Amino acid sequence: MSVLAAQSPFEVLARYERLSLAHASGTQERFEAPGLWRGIGYRAGNSLFVSAIDEINELLAVPPLTPVPGTKPWLLGVANVRGNLMPVVDMARFLFSERTQHSERARLLVVRQGGGSVALLVDEVFGQRTVDAEQRRGAEREDDPRLTRFVEDRVDVDGQRLALFSMGRLVRAPDFRQAAA
């Protein structure tokens, strides 16, 4: 007779919980270790970015949009997200004047700004990326003048060259806040 068969259902669940917590605790320490920075990787146009995980509140599939007349071309319209109207900005069009092609991979990154949230349309999301102190030391300065106000460094992560993009700087930029045409 196996050890699990001799235990009550409660004892079996308690054992699984202990094993799970023991396994998860080492993983959690790895992510909270000093010198590690976590972000969400994504692509806008031909550029690869990563933004701090605490700057992005939510990832969404692209819902139906309602256009807003009299706005800049990069403001695609507003979306109804669980009863809240949220402006949707085409990130590639704002940064590079390149329109994002709508595809199955396109996603919205929801970012808080003063007075509410804004959704940024990106071509695709790669998921969580972790940058360690060694990768930060090997970073190169951003040289694209369209990006230098939002990006300080570029780092190599998992074979990709990612720009460390500040959503905070973006939502505070005067031209971003002024969407009227």
PLY file of the C-alpha trace (Angstrom):
ply
format ascii 1.0
element vertex 181
property float x
property float y
property float z
element edge 180
property int vertex1
property int vertex2
end_header
0.00 0.00 0.00
1.43 3.40 -0.95
2.13 6.18 1.54
-0.51 8.41 -0.09
-3.21 5.72 0.15
-2.63 5.42 3.92
-3.17 9.18 4.43
-6.46 11.01 4.69
-7.39 13.38 1.85
-6.55 16.33 4.12
-3.07 14.94 4.85
-2.44 14.40 1.13
-3.44 18.00 0.34
-1.34 19.34 3.21
1.67 17.39 1.88
1.16 18.79 -1.64
0.91 22.29 -0.19
4.20 21.89 1.71
5.95 20.57 -1.42
4.53 23.38 -3.53
5.56 26.08 -1.06
9.03 24.60 -0.74
9.44 24.65 -4.53
7.93 28.13 -4.98
9.96 29.74 -2.19
13.24 29.25 -4.05
11.75 30.70 -7.21
10.44 33.75 -5.36
13.85 34.43 -3.81
15.42 34.31 -7.25
13.06 37.00 -8.56
13.44 39.22 -5.50
17.22 38.93 -5.35
19.13 42.22 -5.25
20.27 43.39 -8.68
17.40 41.77 -10.61
14.95 43.93 -12.53
11.73 42.50 -13.99
9.84 43.82 -16.96
7.42 42.98 -19.75
8.94 42.57 -23.23
7.08 43.75 -26.33
7.53 44.93 -29.92
6.31 48.21 -31.41
7.14 48.56 -35.09
10.59 47.07 -35.63
11.81 47.96 -32.13
11.99 45.63 -29.14
11.27 47.10 -25.72
10.95 46.08 -22.09
9.17 48.18 -19.46
9.21 47.69 -15.71
6.60 45.19 -14.61
5.13 47.70 -12.15
4.55 50.25 -14.95
2.17 47.98 -16.87
-1.10 47.29 -15.11
-2.70 44.91 -17.55
-2.36 43.20 -20.93
-5.47 43.00 -23.11
-6.54 41.67 -26.46
-7.61 44.53 -28.71
-11.33 45.28 -28.15
-13.54 47.22 -30.57
-12.51 50.88 -30.76
-14.62 53.99 -31.20
-12.79 56.72 -33.15
-12.54 60.20 -31.64
-12.74 63.00 -34.23
-10.25 65.87 -34.13
-7.35 63.89 -32.62
-3.83 63.05 -33.75
-3.53 59.98 -36.00
-1.76 57.96 -33.26
-4.84 58.18 -30.98
-6.86 55.31 -32.42
-9.96 56.00 -30.33
-11.44 54.84 -27.07
-12.19 51.33 -25.85
-14.77 50.25 -23.32
-12.82 48.13 -20.82
-15.18 46.69 -18.21
-17.34 49.80 -18.29
-14.47 52.31 -18.33
-13.59 54.32 -21.42
-9.86 54.22 -22.10
-7.91 56.06 -24.83
-5.98 53.73 -27.13
-2.68 54.94 -28.59
-0.80 53.26 -31.43
2.68 53.21 -29.86
4.59 52.66 -33.12
2.70 55.48 -34.79
3.38 57.85 -31.88
7.10 56.99 -31.77
7.97 56.28 -35.40
4.99 57.43 -37.52
4.52 53.74 -38.49
1.04 52.31 -38.23
0.67 49.07 -36.23
-0.83 46.28 -38.28
-3.74 44.66 -36.47
-3.06 40.96 -36.02
-3.79 38.13 -33.61
-0.56 38.96 -31.77
-1.34 42.67 -31.24
-2.04 43.58 -27.62
-2.85 46.57 -25.46
-0.56 47.49 -22.58
-2.61 49.35 -19.96
-0.64 52.08 -18.18
-1.82 54.40 -15.41
-1.50 58.12 -15.94
-2.86 61.11 -14.11
-6.65 60.96 -14.24
-6.99 57.36 -15.41
-5.38 54.79 -17.65
-4.27 54.71 -21.25
-3.88 51.64 -23.48
-0.92 51.33 -25.83
-1.29 49.17 -28.93
1.84 47.09 -29.59
2.56 44.51 -32.27
3.19 41.68 -29.82
4.08 40.91 -26.22
6.94 38.53 -25.35
6.12 38.17 -21.67
8.22 38.67 -18.58
11.92 39.43 -18.91
14.48 39.56 -16.10
17.56 41.77 -16.34
20.45 41.19 -13.92
23.22 43.53 -12.80
25.70 42.08 -15.32
23.32 42.72 -18.22
22.80 46.30 -16.95
26.59 46.84 -16.83
26.81 45.71 -20.47
24.03 48.07 -21.56
24.52 50.53 -24.40
23.05 54.03 -24.55
20.06 54.60 -26.83
21.10 56.45 -29.97
17.75 56.80 -31.79
16.71 60.45 -31.24
13.03 59.46 -31.38
13.55 57.24 -28.31
16.19 58.92 -26.13
13.63 60.78 -24.00
11.96 57.45 -23.06
14.90 55.02 -23.25
18.27 55.35 -21.56
19.80 51.94 -22.19
19.58 48.86 -24.39
20.35 45.45 -22.88
20.79 41.92 -24.21
18.17 39.54 -22.77
17.70 35.99 -24.02
19.42 36.82 -27.31
17.32 39.94 -27.93
18.50 43.57 -27.80
15.80 45.32 -25.72
15.38 49.02 -25.04
14.50 49.77 -21.39
11.41 51.91 -22.04
9.98 54.19 -19.32
6.19 54.29 -19.41
6.30 57.02 -16.74
8.28 59.31 -19.05
5.92 58.53 -21.92
2.71 59.43 -20.09
4.28 62.66 -18.78
5.54 63.79 -22.21
3.69 66.97 -23.30
3.19 65.78 -26.90
1.74 62.46 -25.64
-0.68 64.28 -23.33
-1.84 66.56 -26.16
-3.81 64.30 -28.49
-5.96 67.03 -30.05
-5.13 67.63 -33.72
0 1
1 2
2 3
3 4
4 5
5 6
6 7
7 8
8 9
9 10
10 11
11 12
12 13
13 14
14 15
15 16
16 17
17 18
18 19
19 20
20 21
21 22
22 23
23 24
24 25
25 26
26 27
27 28
28 29
29 30
30 31
31 32
32 33
33 34
34 35
35 36
36 37
37 38
38 39
39 40
40 41
41 42
42 43
43 44
44 45
45 46
46 47
47 48
48 49
49 50
50 51
51 52
52 53
53 54
54 55
55 56
56 57
57 58
58 59
59 60
60 61
61 62
62 63
63 64
64 65
65 66
66 67
67 68
68 69
69 70
70 71
71 72
72 73
73 74
74 75
75 76
76 77
77 78
78 79
79 80
80 81
81 82
82 83
83 84
84 85
85 86
86 87
87 88
88 89
89 90
90 91
91 92
92 93
93 94
94 95
95 96
96 97
97 98
98 99
99 100
100 101
101 102
102 103
103 104
104 105
105 106
106 107
107 108
108 109
109 110
110 111
111 112
112 113
113 114
114 115
115 116
116 117
117 118
118 119
119 120
120 121
121 122
122 123
123 124
124 125
125 126
126 127
127 128
128 129
129 130
130 131
131 132
132 133
133 134
134 135
135 136
136 137
137 138
138 139
139 140
140 141
141 142
142 143
143 144
144 145
145 146
146 147
147 148
148 149
149 150
150 151
151 152
152 153
153 154
154 155
155 156
156 157
157 158
158 159
159 160
160 161
161 162
162 163
163 164
164 165
165 166
166 167
167 168
168 169
169 170
170 171
171 172
172 173
173 174
174 175
175 176
176 177
177 178
178 179
179 180
